[in-house]
Amino acid sequence: MALCVVNISDMKFSQSGEDIIVTYSLGSCLGVTAYDPEAGVGGMVHCLLPNSKNGGRRSRDNPFMFVNTGVVCLVRALIEHGAEKSRLVFKAAGCANMRGDGLFNTGARNFEALLGLLEANDVALTASNVGGTVPRTLFLYMDTGRTVVRSLGEETEL
């Protein structure tokens, strides 16, 4: 078993059934997994902000920072490694309001950006664990595509 850690504004994918892809401390950030059960390829992206439109150089240097470009990069990488878009199973976690106020609403905006992107591409979100005020850890088990969220010591399968 190999643990593949996805950092903030990062993406990892795998074709090895022995890998577990994980990202820690999803607060207002969005973690998205995509897995093709037939090809056995999957990955995860950890996006900080919803839209690269005003990201300038940051959006070119690191497209994973943004939902609208990071998820697209994840899907492209999976397709390049044998996945088919029609078979991809998408799941999401994070998007909390860690400040407990409505000042920036980054988490809610991140999730709205994901839903808009998926809808525009005629893709469904299979499951999600988003919102609230608690951080989450997201796991993708490559042997089965099982996706697990851990928060405050409890695990929930998506």
N, C-alpha and C positions, 0 to 999 in steps of 0.2 A: 504494500500500500504506500502510495506517495501522496503527500498533502501538497496541493498547489494553491498557494495563497494569492488572492487577488487584493491588491492594495487599493486605496482610494484613487479614482481616475485611472483604472487599470482594467485589463481584460486577460483572461486565460481560457484556453480550451484544451481538450484532450480527446484521444481516441483509445486510451488505455482503460480497461475495466478495473484496473487496480487503483486508479487515481480517485481522490476526493478533492474537489475544488471548493474552496472556502473563502469567504470574505467576512471580516470582523467589523464590529462597531458601526453598523448601518444606523445612523441617526436619521437626519433628513435626507441623506443620500439614498439612491435607489439601486438595489441589486437585482439584476435580471439574469435568469438562467434560460438557456435554450438547449434542447436535447432531441436528437433524432434517434428513436429507439431501434430503427432498422439498421442504420449505419453505425450506431454505437459511438457517435461523436456528439460532444456537448461542450458548453462553455458558460462562462459567467462574466458579466461586466458590472463594475461598481461606478456609478455616475454621480457626480457631485452637483451638477446644475442641469436645468431642463433644456436649455437651448443655446446652441453655439452662435446664433445670429449676431450677437454683439461680443462674441468671444475673441475676436481679432486673432492675433498670433497664437493665443492659447488653443484655439479651436483647430488650428493647423498642426501645432506641435503635439497636442494630445487630444485626439477626438474622443477618447474614452471619458473625458471629463464631463461630457454633455450627453443627455439622454438621446437627443435627436441624431447624433452622429455615432455615439458609442454603441448603441444597440445595432445600428446598421453595420458597423465594423464587425461586431460579433457574428451576425448572420452571414456576412460575406466570408469570414474566416471558416465558419462551419461548412458552408457550401463548397468552398475550395477544398475541403477535406472530406467530401463525400456525402454531406447532408443534403436533403431536399427540403426546400422551404415548406412545402405542403405537409411534411411529416414532423416539423419542429414543434415541440411542446414548450410553451413559454410560461414561466412562473416569475413572480416578483415579490420582493420584500423591502422593507425600509419605509422611507417617506414619513418619518415621525415628525412631530412638532416638538423638538427637544427644548425649545425656549418656553413652550406653553403659552405663546401669544400669537397674534396674527400679523406681526410686523413684516416678515418676509414670505411666510408660507412656502418655503422652499420645498418641503416634503410634498405638500399637496400639488405644487406646480410640477415637480418631477413626475408624479404619478399621472397627472393630466397629460403631460408630454408623451409618456409611454402609451397611454390609451389612444391618444390621437395618432401617434405613429403606427401602432398596430392596426387601427381602424383604416387608416389611409392605405395600408398594404393588405387589407382583407385577411388579417391574422387575428386569431383569438388568444386571449390571455386565459390559460387553463386554471390558474390559482394564484392567490396573492395573500400576503400578510403585511398590510401597510397601515400607516396612520398611528394614532395614539401618541404617547410621549415616552416610549421606552426604546432603547437601542436593541438591535438584533444582530445575530450571526447567521449567515446563510451558507448551507452546505449543498453541493451537488455530488451525489455518489454515481460515479461513471459506470459501475457495473450494471445498474438498473435504471438510472435516471431519477432515482428517488431524490426529492428535494426536501430539506429539513430546515426549519427556522428554530434557533435557540434564543430565548429571551428570558432573562431573570431566572435562569436555571431550569426552565421548562422547554421541552422540544415539541414542535408541532410539525407534522408532515403535510406538505402542500400537495 
